[in-house]
Amino acid sequence: MPRDIDIIELAIEASKAKMAAIVCKDHFFPNVGMAWAAQWVVEEMVKKGELEQSCKVFGTHILAWTFHPDQIHLIRKYPNLGYVFFPTMTGRVIKGAYAGPPMPVLNGKGGLRTEVKECIDACAEYKIPMATGHTGLFNPKERVALVQYAHDVGCKMLFTHAGAASTFGAVSAEELKEMAKLGIYLDFQANTFLPNMMHPTVDPNAIMDVLREVGPENKVVATTDFGQPTCESPVPAWKHFIRGMIHFGFTKDEIRLMVRTHPAEWLGLDV
C-alpha cells in the first residue's frame, strides 16, 4: 500500500522516541528484508553517535496468496520476523479486496481447512506470533474457528482490528472478552480514535467506551494502523492515542499493559 513514511524513516523516528520495537506490515508480500535493512541503519547511527539507542525493527509475512505451510518453515529462518498474518487485501476476505483468487479458511463442513491448520501448527511449533488479518472480521464462523484452534494448539494469535470491529458492531465486547480468556490478544488501533483517510469522521468516545468495556487487562494490544498518505505518521499518532487514553481516565498501569506488557508478550520480547 502507498505510505507517507518509509520503514527506515519510521525506524529512526521510533528510535528517537525511545520505543523498544516497531512492526511494519505489508498487505501483499514479506517485508522482513526491509526490516533487517532498517535495523542495520539505526544500529549504524547509534555507533556513529547520531542516535542514543536503536529500536528493534520487525517485518511480517502475510499468507496473501496461499496457505501452503512450507512458507512458514522457510520464513522462520529469516531475522526480523515479527509475526505471520492471514489475508487482508487478498483472498477476497472482505468486500472490495479482490486481489488474487478466493482463499477460504473453512472447509465444506465448517471447520478449518487442513493447510490452514498446518500453518497455525507450524507457527505454534516455532513460537511465531500470528494475527487474523481481515479474515474473520465479518464472518463469525471463521473468527471462532481461527481463535479456537489457535488456543487449542498454543499459538499466540492477535485478533486484528478488534476495537474497530466492536465499535462498528461486527463483534461484541463480550465476545472479545471471551477471546481473551482463550489467550487471544486484541488489537485496538489509533485510527479509530483519530480522523484519517479510512475514517474521515470518528467519535473518539466510541473506541474508548469499547476499550473500557473490554478492559485493558484482557489482552489488549494498542497499535496505530497508520502510515498511509494523508494520515498522521505512526509515532505521533501513537503519542496522541496514549494522550487520549490518559484524557479518558485510563491509569498509567492500564496504559502500560496495552502499550508495553501485552505487545511484548505477544511478540515474545523481553522489555
C-alpha positions as CSV (number, residue, x, y, z in Angstrom):
1,M,0.0,0.0,0.0
2,P,1.2,3.6,-0.6
3,R,2.9,5.0,2.5
4,D,3.8,8.5,3.6
5,I,6.9,7.3,5.5
6,D,9.3,4.5,4.7
7,I,10.5,1.8,7.1
8,I,13.9,3.4,7.6
9,E,12.4,6.9,8.4
10,L,10.0,5.2,10.8
11,A,12.8,3.2,12.5
12,I,14.7,6.4,13.1
13,E,11.6,8.2,14.5
14,A,10.8,5.3,16.7
15,S,14.4,5.1,18.0
16,K,14.4,8.8,18.8
17,A,11.1,8.3,20.7
18,K,12.9,5.5,22.7
19,M,10.5,2.9,21.5
20,A,11.6,-0.7,22.2
21,A,10.3,-2.1,18.9
22,I,8.1,-1.5,15.9
23,V,6.4,-3.9,13.5
24,C,5.6,-2.9,9.9
25,K,3.3,-5.0,7.8
26,D,2.8,-5.4,4.0
27,H,-0.6,-6.5,2.7
28,F,0.9,-8.5,-0.2
29,F,4.5,-9.6,0.4
30,P,7.0,-10.4,3.1
31,N,8.9,-7.3,4.3
32,V,11.4,-8.9,6.7
33,G,14.3,-7.9,4.4
34,M,13.3,-4.3,4.6
35,A,13.1,-4.6,8.4
36,W,16.6,-6.1,8.5
37,A,17.9,-3.2,6.5
38,A,16.2,-0.6,8.6
39,Q,17.6,-2.3,11.7
40,W,21.1,-2.1,10.3
41,V,20.6,1.7,9.6
42,V,19.6,2.6,13.1
43,E,22.3,0.5,14.7
44,E,24.9,2.1,12.5
45,M,23.5,5.5,13.5
46,V,24.0,4.5,17.2
47,K,27.6,3.5,16.5
48,K,28.2,7.0,14.9
49,G,26.6,8.8,17.9
50,E,23.7,10.0,15.7
51,L,21.1,8.1,17.9
52,E,21.1,7.3,21.6
53,Q,19.5,3.9,21.0
54,S,18.0,1.8,18.3
55,C,14.6,0.1,18.4
56,K,14.1,-3.4,17.2
57,V,12.6,-3.4,13.7
58,F,10.3,-6.2,12.7
59,G,8.6,-7.1,9.4
60,T,5.9,-9.6,8.7
61,H,4.9,-12.5,6.5
62,I,1.4,-12.5,5.1
63,L,-0.4,-15.6,3.9
64,A,-1.5,-13.5,1.0
65,W,-1.6,-15.9,-1.9
66,T,-1.6,-19.4,-0.4
67,F,-1.9,-21.3,2.8
68,H,0.8,-23.8,1.9
69,P,2.7,-24.5,5.2
70,D,6.1,-24.7,3.7
71,Q,6.3,-20.9,3.7
72,I,6.2,-20.9,7.5
73,H,9.0,-23.5,7.6
74,L,11.1,-21.1,5.4
75,I,10.2,-17.7,6.8
76,R,11.1,-18.8,10.3
77,K,14.8,-18.7,9.3
78,Y,14.7,-15.0,8.5
79,P,15.8,-12.5,11.1
80,N,13.5,-9.6,12.0
81,L,10.3,-11.6,11.6
82,G,7.6,-10.1,13.8
83,Y,4.6,-12.2,13.0
84,V,2.6,-14.1,10.3
85,F,-0.9,-13.0,9.4
86,F,-3.9,-14.1,7.5
87,P,-5.1,-12.3,4.3
88,T,-6.2,-8.7,4.4
89,M,-6.4,-7.3,0.8
90,T,-6.2,-10.7,-0.9
91,G,-8.2,-13.9,-0.8
92,R,-11.5,-12.0,-1.1
93,V,-11.9,-12.0,2.6
94,I,-13.8,-8.7,2.6
95,K,-15.8,-6.8,0.1
96,G,-13.6,-4.9,-2.3
97,A,-10.4,-6.9,-1.6
98,Y,-10.3,-8.8,-4.9
99,A,-6.6,-9.3,-5.4
100,G,-5.9,-12.9,-6.3
101,P,-8.2,-15.9,-6.1
102,P,-10.6,-16.7,-3.2
103,M,-8.8,-18.2,-0.2
104,P,-11.4,-19.7,2.1
105,V,-10.2,-20.8,5.6
106,L,-13.1,-23.1,6.2
107,N,-13.8,-26.4,4.6
108,G,-17.3,-27.6,3.5
109,K,-18.1,-28.8,7.0
110,G,-17.4,-25.5,8.6
111,G,-14.0,-26.5,10.1
112,L,-10.6,-25.0,9.3
113,R,-9.0,-26.4,6.1
114,T,-6.1,-28.7,6.6
115,E,-3.5,-26.4,5.2
116,V,-4.7,-23.5,7.4
117,K,-4.3,-25.7,10.5
118,E,-0.8,-26.7,9.3
119,C,0.2,-23.0,9.1
120,I,-1.1,-22.4,12.6
121,D,0.6,-25.6,13.9
122,A,3.9,-24.5,12.4
123,C,3.7,-21.1,14.0
124,A,2.9,-22.6,17.3
125,E,5.8,-25.0,17.0
126,Y,8.3,-22.3,16.1
127,K,6.7,-19.8,18.6
128,I,5.9,-17.3,15.8
129,P,3.1,-14.9,16.7
130,M,0.2,-14.8,14.3
131,A,-2.6,-12.3,13.5
132,T,-6.0,-12.9,11.9
133,G,-5.6,-10.0,9.4
134,H,-9.0,-9.2,8.0
135,T,-10.0,-12.9,8.0
136,G,-13.0,-13.4,10.3
137,L,-13.8,-9.8,10.8
138,F,-17.2,-10.1,9.3
139,N,-17.6,-13.9,9.4
140,P,-18.3,-15.2,12.9
141,K,-17.7,-18.9,11.8
142,E,-14.2,-18.1,10.5
143,R,-13.4,-16.0,13.6
144,V,-14.5,-18.6,16.1
145,A,-12.7,-21.4,14.2
146,L,-9.4,-19.5,14.0
147,V,-9.5,-18.4,17.6
148,Q,-10.4,-21.8,19.0
149,Y,-7.8,-23.6,17.0
150,A,-5.1,-21.2,17.9
151,H,-6.0,-21.7,21.6
152,D,-6.0,-25.5,21.2
153,V,-2.5,-25.7,19.7
154,G,-0.9,-22.9,21.8
155,C,-0.4,-20.4,19.0
156,K,-0.2,-16.7,20.1
157,M,-2.9,-15.1,18.0
158,L,-3.8,-11.4,17.7
159,F,-7.4,-10.6,16.6
160,T,-6.8,-7.8,14.2
161,H,-9.0,-4.6,14.4
162,A,-10.8,-5.9,17.5
163,G,-11.5,-2.4,18.7
164,A,-12.8,-1.2,15.3
165,A,-14.9,-4.4,14.8
166,S,-16.6,-3.9,18.2
167,T,-17.0,-0.1,17.6
168,F,-18.7,-0.7,14.3
169,G,-20.9,-3.5,15.6
170,A,-19.2,-6.5,13.9
171,V,-18.1,-8.1,17.2
172,S,-19.5,-7.6,20.7
173,A,-17.3,-6.6,23.7
174,E,-18.4,-9.8,25.4
175,E,-17.1,-11.9,22.5
176,L,-13.8,-10.1,22.7
177,K,-13.5,-10.8,26.4
178,E,-14.2,-14.5,25.7
179,M,-11.4,-14.4,23.2
180,A,-9.1,-13.0,25.8
181,K,-10.0,-15.9,28.1
182,L,-8.7,-18.2,25.4
183,G,-5.4,-16.3,25.3
184,I,-6.1,-14.3,22.2
185,Y,-4.7,-10.8,22.0
186,L,-7.0,-7.9,21.0
187,D,-5.8,-5.2,18.6
188,F,-7.1,-1.7,19.4
189,Q,-5.8,0.9,16.9
190,A,-5.4,4.6,16.9
191,N,-7.1,5.1,13.5
192,T,-10.5,4.6,15.2
193,F,-9.6,7.4,17.6
194,L,-8.1,10.0,15.2
195,P,-9.7,11.2,11.9
196,N,-7.9,9.8,8.9
197,M,-8.4,8.7,5.2
198,M,-10.1,5.5,6.2
199,H,-12.3,7.0,8.9
200,P,-12.7,10.7,8.0
201,T,-15.1,11.3,10.9
202,V,-14.6,9.4,14.1
203,D,-16.2,9.6,17.5
204,P,-13.3,9.3,19.9
205,N,-15.7,8.4,22.7
206,A,-16.8,5.3,20.8
207,I,-13.5,3.4,20.8
208,M,-12.6,4.5,24.3
209,D,-16.0,3.3,25.6
210,V,-15.4,-0.1,24.0
211,L,-11.9,-0.2,25.4
212,R,-13.3,0.5,28.9
213,E,-16.0,-2.2,28.4
214,V,-13.5,-4.8,27.3
215,G,-10.9,-3.8,29.8
216,P,-7.1,-3.2,29.2
217,E,-6.3,-6.3,31.2
218,N,-8.0,-8.5,28.7
219,K,-5.0,-8.9,26.4
220,V,-5.5,-5.5,24.7
221,V,-2.6,-4.5,22.3
222,A,-2.6,-0.9,21.3
223,T,-1.4,-0.2,17.7
224,T,-1.7,2.7,15.2
225,D,-2.6,1.1,11.8
226,F,-1.2,4.4,10.4
227,G,1.4,5.3,7.8
228,Q,-0.9,5.8,4.8
229,P,-0.8,9.0,2.8
230,T,-2.9,11.8,4.4
231,C,-2.9,10.0,7.7
232,E,-0.9,11.0,10.8
233,S,2.5,9.5,10.9
234,P,2.7,6.4,13.2
235,V,4.9,7.7,16.0
236,P,3.0,11.0,16.6
237,A,-0.3,9.1,16.2
238,W,0.9,6.6,18.9
239,K,1.6,9.5,21.3
240,H,-1.9,11.1,20.5
241,F,-3.5,7.7,21.2
242,I,-1.8,7.4,24.5
243,R,-2.8,11.0,25.4
244,G,-6.3,10.1,24.6
245,M,-6.2,7.2,26.9
246,I,-5.0,9.5,29.7
247,H,-7.7,12.0,28.9
248,F,-10.4,9.3,29.1
249,G,-9.2,8.2,32.6
250,F,-7.1,5.1,31.9
251,T,-4.4,4.7,34.6
252,K,-0.6,4.5,33.9
253,D,-0.7,0.8,34.8
254,E,-3.6,0.2,32.4
255,I,-1.8,2.0,29.6
256,R,1.4,0.2,30.3
257,L,-0.4,-3.1,29.8
258,M,-1.6,-2.0,26.4
259,V,1.5,-0.4,25.0
260,R,4.2,-2.5,26.6
261,T,3.3,-5.6,28.5
262,H,0.8,-7.2,26.1
263,P,2.6,-6.3,22.9
264,A,5.9,-7.7,24.4
265,E,4.1,-10.9,25.5
266,W,2.6,-11.4,22.0
267,L,5.9,-10.8,20.2
268,G,8.0,-12.7,22.6
269,L,10.1,-9.7,23.6
270,D,11.8,-9.1,27.0
271,V,11.3,-5.4,27.6
